[in-house]
Amino acid sequence: MIIPHEQLSDSALRGLMEEFITREGTDYGWVETSLERMVEQVRGQIERGDVVIVFDPATESVSLLTKREARELGND
């Protein structure tokens, strides 16, 4: 189930974005990018609809997925 980002408080959305960014580690290539910059990049992707917030009722968890990943999982 896709959750519109407007339904989350600013602090909840920020926490979700930070968890998403730091989940995979911190090696982002040749140029060091601040957490704040990465949060703004993810926020832009969410606002454009390229990344969506998905709630999984089976696990009661929330994740960020690309629109394509969500579609493949049946979360249109």
Buried (B, 14 or more C-beta within 10 A) or exposed (E): EBBEBEEBEEEEBBEBBBEBBEEEEEEEEEEEEEEEEBBEBBBEBBEEEEBBBBEEEEEEEBBBBEBEBBEEEEBE
